[in-house]
Amino acid sequence: MIRKIIRIDEEKCNGCGVCATACHEGAIDIVDGKAKLVREHFCDGFGDCLPACPTRAISFEEREAPEYDEKAVEEAKRQKSGGAKTAAHQCPGAAMREMNRATKAPVQTASETSELLNWPVQIKLAPVCAPYFDGAKLLIAADCAAYAYASFHRDFIRNKVTLIGCPKLDDIDYSEKLTEIFKKNEITSVTVVRMEVPCCGGLEMAAKKALQASGRFIPWQVVTIGIEGSILER
């Protein structure tokens, strides 16, 4: 089948191995000092390895390749761990977690408490399917928006499932993954919070493209935050 898959430029590759670690599916190995895509059917085409590469040796291409085999990936992970059941992501920092804020007593501190309901929050690390997505109000936010807008948790994260990203730094197209999230879960609304800077337009466009591609009617809005911390448009 013709599908999107990664391509590794061996001339640019320095053999650091960071991409092999970043690839949670185990599609990449270091062979003779160079990164190689040795298991094409393990590559899901989401490109977690792209932003990890320090020499930008990895890119996407569309070509004939075997279909992504999720069952084979999970079986390989079980064998590697000695038969123990593993999570979808081997990295502990990417393990899915759901925080039930309603049943936990608030932490008594001078500052506001966190309103975050889910983990991980990075779009590139987030699972496509998770229990917290069903019936969720989804927040898709520029990662720097929370630093610019002082009451970000209270005004935006509260009661929403949060995904964040920066299209300029990640250098990947979020729309495909967001499309799958919209298709496979019952999302009830989408709020996109972006910064006023032009590069943030990529986040807004990815969300819009994904909503259209999903074929679902989901109410959505875009909020623009100014660099000085005010809401410019909503």
C-alpha positions, 0 to 999 in steps of 0.5 A: 500500500502507498502510505506516509512513512519516515525516511532517514538520510544516512549522510546527515545521520550521526548515529546518536541513536536518539531517534531509536529511543524516541520511536516507541514502536521500535521501528528504528535500529542503529546499524553500522553506526547509522539509524535505519528503518529496519521494521517498516510495518512497525512505523506508524507514520506519526513521526515521534522520531522527527523532532528528536533528530539533532541533524534533521536526517529524518523526514516523511515520504509517501511510498509503497510500504507494508501496513502498520501492524499494531499487534506485531508492535505490542507483541515485540514489546511484550517479548522485549519485556520478558512477557510482561504486559506493557503500556502503549508507550515504554517511556514512563513520561509518556504513560497515559494517566487520568486525574480525577480532580473531582474526588481529590481534596484540594491542596492547601497552598497559597497558589491555585491548584492544577486543573490538568485532567490528562497525561501526556499533553504533547500532541505527538505523545498523546494516545489516539484513544483514551477513556478521558477523550469520550465526551470530552471538551478538548483544548488544543493549545500552543505550548507557550500560551500558558506562560503568556496568559496568567490564568490559563488553568482556570480559564482554559484547562478547567474541565477540558482534556488538554493537548499542546504543541508547537508546529514550529518546534515539532516540525510535524503535521498534527492534523493526521493524529488529531483526525484519528482522535476526532474519529475514534472518540466522542469529542463534544467541543474543541477550543484552540488557544493560539498565540498571536505570532504567525507560526501559531497559525499552523496549530489552528490550521491543523485542528481545522483540517482534522475536523474537516477530515474527520467527517464529524460536526464538532463545535469549535472556537479559536482564542488568540492570546497576545504576547503581553498576556491579553486575549486578543480575539475569541 
